[in-house]
Amino acid sequence: MGLAIITGLVAILAAFGLLRTLKIKNLFAAGFAFLTFAVFGWFTVMTVLDVFLGGGGSSGH
């Protein structure tokens, strides 16, 4: 669960970065910020769902 929290924080920071780069119209950086937000956000959501719903894989330690 600690990994999900860390990746969630990275996703939140990427969302702030995305908004900041869109405000100054830096589309190249906005693209990277969006990809970071999408990847880390998806990983966070799937990790939290796996922890709470029990995905059948590893049950932790």
N, CA, C and O atoms as a GROMACS GRO file, in nm:
protein
  244
    1MET      N    1   0.082  -0.119   0.000
    1MET     CA    2   0.000   0.000   0.000
    1MET      C    3   0.087   0.125   0.000
    1MET      O    4   0.044   0.230  -0.049
    2GLY      N    5   0.206   0.114   0.054
    2GLY     CA    6   0.296   0.229   0.055
    2GLY      C    7   0.336   0.273  -0.086
    2GLY      O    8   0.349   0.392  -0.113
    3LEU      N    9   0.354   0.176  -0.175
    3LEU     CA   10   0.388   0.209  -0.313
    3LEU      C   11   0.274   0.284  -0.380
    3LEU      O   12   0.298   0.376  -0.459
    4ALA      N   13   0.151   0.245  -0.350
    4ALA     CA   14   0.034   0.314  -0.408
    4ALA      C   15   0.026   0.459  -0.360
    4ALA      O   16  -0.013   0.547  -0.436
    5ILE      N   17   0.063   0.482  -0.236
    5ILE     CA   18   0.061   0.619  -0.183
    5ILE      C   19   0.167   0.704  -0.252
    5ILE      O   20   0.142   0.818  -0.288
    6ILE      N   21   0.286   0.647  -0.268
    6ILE     CA   22   0.394   0.722  -0.333
    6ILE      C   23   0.359   0.752  -0.479
    6ILE      O   24   0.377   0.865  -0.524
    7THR      N   25   0.310   0.654  -0.552
    7THR     CA   26   0.274   0.679  -0.691
    7THR      C   27   0.155   0.773  -0.701
    7THR      O   28   0.143   0.847  -0.798
    8GLY      N   29   0.067   0.770  -0.603
    8GLY     CA   30  -0.044   0.865  -0.601
    8GLY      C   31   0.006   1.008  -0.583
    8GLY      O   32  -0.046   1.100  -0.646
    9LEU      N   33   0.105   1.026  -0.498
    9LEU     CA   34   0.164   1.159  -0.481
    9LEU      C   35   0.233   1.206  -0.609
    9LEU      O   36   0.225   1.324  -0.644
   10VAL      N   37   0.299   1.116  -0.678
   10VAL     CA   38   0.362   1.151  -0.805
   10VAL      C   39   0.256   1.192  -0.906
   10VAL      O   40   0.275   1.288  -0.981
   11ALA      N   41   0.143   1.120  -0.909
   11ALA     CA   42   0.035   1.154  -1.002
   11ALA      C   43  -0.024   1.291  -0.969
   11ALA      O   44  -0.056   1.367  -1.060
   12ILE      N   45  -0.040   1.321  -0.842
   12ILE     CA   46  -0.093   1.452  -0.802
   12ILE      C   47   0.003   1.563  -0.844
   12ILE      O   48  -0.040   1.666  -0.896
   13LEU      N   49   0.132   1.543  -0.822
   13LEU     CA   50   0.231   1.643  -0.863
   13LEU      C   51   0.233   1.658  -1.015
   13LEU      O   52   0.252   1.769  -1.066
   14ALA      N   53   0.214   1.549  -1.088
   14ALA     CA   54   0.209   1.558  -1.234
   14ALA      C   55   0.086   1.635  -1.280
   14ALA      O   56   0.093   1.707  -1.379
   15ALA      N   57  -0.025   1.621  -1.208
   15ALA     CA   58  -0.145   1.698  -1.243
   15ALA      C   59  -0.122   1.847  -1.222
   15ALA      O   60  -0.164   1.929  -1.304
   16PHE      N   61  -0.055   1.883  -1.111
   16PHE     CA   62  -0.021   2.024  -1.089
   16PHE      C   63   0.073   2.074  -1.198
   16PHE      O   64   0.058   2.186  -1.247
   17GLY      N   65   0.169   1.991  -1.236
   17GLY     CA   66   0.261   2.029  -1.343
   17GLY      C   67   0.190   2.045  -1.475
   17GLY      O   68   0.223   2.134  -1.553
   18LEU      N   69   0.094   1.959  -1.502
   18LEU     CA   70   0.016   1.969  -1.625
   18LEU      C   71  -0.060   2.100  -1.631
   18LEU      O   72  -0.059   2.168  -1.734
   19LEU      N   73  -0.126   2.135  -1.522
   19LEU     CA   74  -0.201   2.261  -1.520
   19LEU      C   75  -0.107   2.381  -1.535
   19LEU      O   76  -0.140   2.477  -1.604
   20ARG      N   77   0.008   2.374  -1.471
   20ARG     CA   78   0.104   2.484  -1.479
   20ARG      C   79   0.158   2.501  -1.621
   20ARG      O   80   0.168   2.614  -1.670
   21THR      N   81   0.192   2.391  -1.687
   21THR     CA   82   0.246   2.401  -1.822
   21THR      C   83   0.140   2.440  -1.923
   21THR      O   84   0.171   2.506  -2.023
   22LEU      N   85   0.016   2.401  -1.900
   22LEU     CA   86  -0.091   2.445  -1.990
   22LEU      C   87  -0.115   2.596  -1.975
   22LEU      O   88  -0.148   2.664  -2.072
   23LYS      N   89  -0.099   2.646  -1.853
   23LYS     CA   90  -0.122   2.788  -1.830
   23LYS      C   91  -0.019   2.874  -1.904
   23LYS      O   92  -0.052   2.982  -1.953
   24ILE      N   93   0.105   2.826  -1.910
   24ILE     CA   94   0.207   2.903  -1.981
   24ILE      C   95   0.221   2.856  -2.126
   24ILE      O   96   0.313   2.900  -2.196
   25LYS      N   97   0.134   2.768  -2.172
   25LYS     CA   98   0.125   2.721  -2.311
   25LYS      C   99   0.251   2.650  -2.359
   25LYS      O  100   0.294   2.669  -2.473
   26ASN      N  101   0.308   2.569  -2.273
   26ASN     CA  102   0.422   2.486  -2.308
   26ASN      C  103   0.368   2.345  -2.335
   26ASN      O  104   0.361   2.262  -2.245
   27LEU      N  105   0.331   2.322  -2.461
   27LEU     CA  106   0.260   2.198  -2.494
   27LEU      C  107   0.350   2.075  -2.490
   27LEU      O  108   0.302   1.965  -2.461
   28PHE      N  109   0.478   2.091  -2.518
   28PHE     CA  110   0.570   1.976  -2.511
   28PHE      C  111   0.578   1.924  -2.367
   28PHE      O  112   0.567   1.803  -2.344
   29ALA      N  113   0.597   2.014  -2.272
   29ALA     CA  114   0.603   1.974  -2.131
   29ALA      C  115   0.467   1.925  -2.084
   29ALA      O  116   0.459   1.834  -2.002
   30ALA      N  117   0.360   1.984  -2.136
   30ALA     CA  118   0.226   1.940  -2.098
   30ALA      C  119   0.201   1.796  -2.143
   30ALA      O  120   0.133   1.720  -2.074
   31GLY      N  121   0.255   1.760  -2.258
   31GLY     CA  122   0.241   1.623  -2.305
   31GLY      C  123   0.310   1.523  -2.212
   31GLY      O  124   0.253   1.419  -2.180
   32PHE      N  125   0.432   1.556  -2.170
   32PHE     CA  126   0.502   1.468  -2.077
   32PHE      C  127   0.433   1.464  -1.940
   32PHE      O  128   0.427   1.359  -1.877
   33ALA      N  129   0.382   1.578  -1.896
   33ALA     CA  130   0.311   1.581  -1.768
   33ALA      C  131   0.183   1.498  -1.776
   33ALA      O  132   0.147   1.429  -1.680
   34PHE      N  133   0.114   1.505  -1.890
   34PHE     CA  134  -0.008   1.426  -1.905
   34PHE      C  135   0.025   1.276  -1.907
   34PHE      O  136  -0.045   1.197  -1.844
   35LEU      N  137   0.129   1.239  -1.979
   35LEU     CA  138   0.167   1.097  -1.982
   35LEU      C  139   0.207   1.047  -1.843
   35LEU      O  140   0.173   0.936  -1.805
   36THR      N  141   0.279   1.130  -1.769
   36THR     CA  142   0.318   1.092  -1.633
   36THR      C  143   0.195   1.076  -1.545
   36THR      O  144   0.184   0.980  -1.469
   37PHE      N  145   0.102   1.172  -1.556
   37PHE     CA  146  -0.021   1.165  -1.478
   37PHE      C  147  -0.102   1.040  -1.515
   37PHE      O  148  -0.154   0.972  -1.427
   38ALA      N  149  -0.111   1.012  -1.644
   38ALA     CA  150  -0.190   0.897  -1.688
   38ALA      C  151  -0.130   0.764  -1.640
   38ALA      O  152  -0.202   0.678  -1.590
   39VAL      N  153   0.000   0.749  -1.655
   39VAL     CA  154   0.066   0.622  -1.619
   39VAL      C  155   0.064   0.601  -1.467
   39VAL      O  156   0.022   0.496  -1.419
   40PHE      N  157   0.110   0.702  -1.393
   40PHE     CA  158   0.116   0.687  -1.248
   40PHE      C  159  -0.024   0.684  -1.187
   40PHE      O  160  -0.047   0.612  -1.089
   41GLY      N  161  -0.117   0.760  -1.242
   41GLY     CA  162  -0.255   0.757  -1.193
   41GLY      C  163  -0.319   0.621  -1.214
   41GLY      O  164  -0.386   0.569  -1.125
   42TRP      N  165  -0.300   0.565  -1.333
   42TRP     CA  166  -0.357   0.432  -1.361
   42TRP      C  167  -0.294   0.326  -1.271
   42TRP      O  168  -0.364   0.239  -1.220
   43PHE      N  169  -0.164   0.334  -1.251
   43PHE     CA  170  -0.098   0.238  -1.165
   43PHE      C  171  -0.149   0.250  -1.021
   43PHE      O  172  -0.168   0.149  -0.953
   44THR      N  173  -0.172   0.372  -0.976
   44THR     CA  174  -0.222   0.394  -0.841
   44THR      C  175  -0.362   0.335  -0.825
   44THR      O  176  -0.390   0.265  -0.728
   45VAL      N  177  -0.448   0.363  -0.921
   45VAL     CA  178  -0.586   0.313  -0.914
   45VAL      C  179  -0.587   0.161  -0.915
   45VAL      O  180  -0.658   0.099  -0.836
   46MET      N  181  -0.511   0.100  -1.004
   46MET     CA  182  -0.511  -0.046  -1.014
   46MET      C  183  -0.448  -0.110  -0.889
   46MET      O  184  -0.493  -0.217  -0.846
   47THR      N  185  -0.347  -0.048  -0.830
   47THR     CA  186  -0.287  -0.101  -0.710
   47THR      C  187  -0.382  -0.094  -0.592
   47THR      O  188  -0.393  -0.189  -0.514
   48VAL      N  189  -0.452   0.018  -0.578
   48VAL     CA  190  -0.549   0.031  -0.469
   48VAL      C  191  -0.664  -0.069  -0.488
   48VAL      O  192  -0.708  -0.130  -0.390
   49LEU      N  193  -0.712  -0.085  -0.609
   49LEU     CA  194  -0.818  -0.183  -0.633
   49LEU      C  195  -0.770  -0.325  -0.602
   49LEU      O  196  -0.845  -0.404  -0.546
   50ASP      N  197  -0.647  -0.356  -0.638
   50ASP     CA  198  -0.594  -0.489  -0.609
   50ASP      C  199  -0.582  -0.512  -0.459
   50ASP      O  200  -0.610  -0.621  -0.411
   51VAL      N  201  -0.543  -0.410  -0.385
   51VAL     CA  202  -0.529  -0.424  -0.240
   51VAL      C  203  -0.666  -0.445  -0.176
   51VAL      O  204  -0.681  -0.532  -0.090
   52PHE      N  205  -0.764  -0.367  -0.216
   52PHE     CA  206  -0.895  -0.374  -0.150
   52PHE      C  207  -0.983  -0.487  -0.201
   52PHE      O  208  -1.064  -0.541  -0.125
   53LEU      N  209  -0.970  -0.524  -0.327
   53LEU     CA  210  -1.055  -0.629  -0.381
   53LEU      C  211  -0.987  -0.765  -0.384
   53LEU      O  212  -1.053  -0.866  -0.407
   54GLY      N  213  -0.858  -0.770  -0.361
   54GLY     CA  214  -0.785  -0.897  -0.361
   54GLY      C  215  -0.780  -0.956  -0.499
   54GLY      O  216  -0.870  -1.030  -0.540
   55GLY      N  217  -0.675  -0.924  -0.573
   55GLY     CA  218  -0.665  -0.963  -0.713
   55GLY      C  219  -0.626  -1.109  -0.735
   55GLY      O  220  -0.619  -1.151  -0.850
   56GLY      N  221  -0.601  -1.186  -0.634
   56GLY     CA  222  -0.569  -1.326  -0.652
   56GLY      C  223  -0.420  -1.352  -0.668
   56GLY      O  224  -0.377  -1.467  -0.667
   57GLY      N  225  -0.340  -1.246  -0.681
   57GLY     CA  226  -0.196  -1.264  -0.691
   57GLY      C  227  -0.135  -1.268  -0.553
   57GLY      O  228  -0.185  -1.335  -0.463
   58SER      N  229  -0.029  -1.197  -0.539
   58SER     CA  230   0.038  -1.189  -0.410
   58SER      C  231  -0.048  -1.113  -0.310
   58SER      O  232  -0.106  -1.010  -0.344
   59SER      N  233  -0.057  -1.164  -0.190
   59SER     CA  234  -0.140  -1.097  -0.089
   59SER      C  235  -0.057  -1.009   0.003
   59SER      O  236  -0.100  -0.977   0.114
   60GLY      N  237   0.059  -0.970  -0.042
   60GLY     CA  238   0.144  -0.885   0.041
   60GLY      C  239   0.234  -0.969   0.129
   60GLY      O  240   0.263  -1.085   0.098
   61HIS      N  241   0.278  -0.912   0.237
   61HIS     CA  242   0.371  -0.982   0.326
   61HIS      C  243   0.302  -1.030   0.448
   61HIS      O  244   0.366  -1.092   0.534
   0.00000   0.00000   0.00000
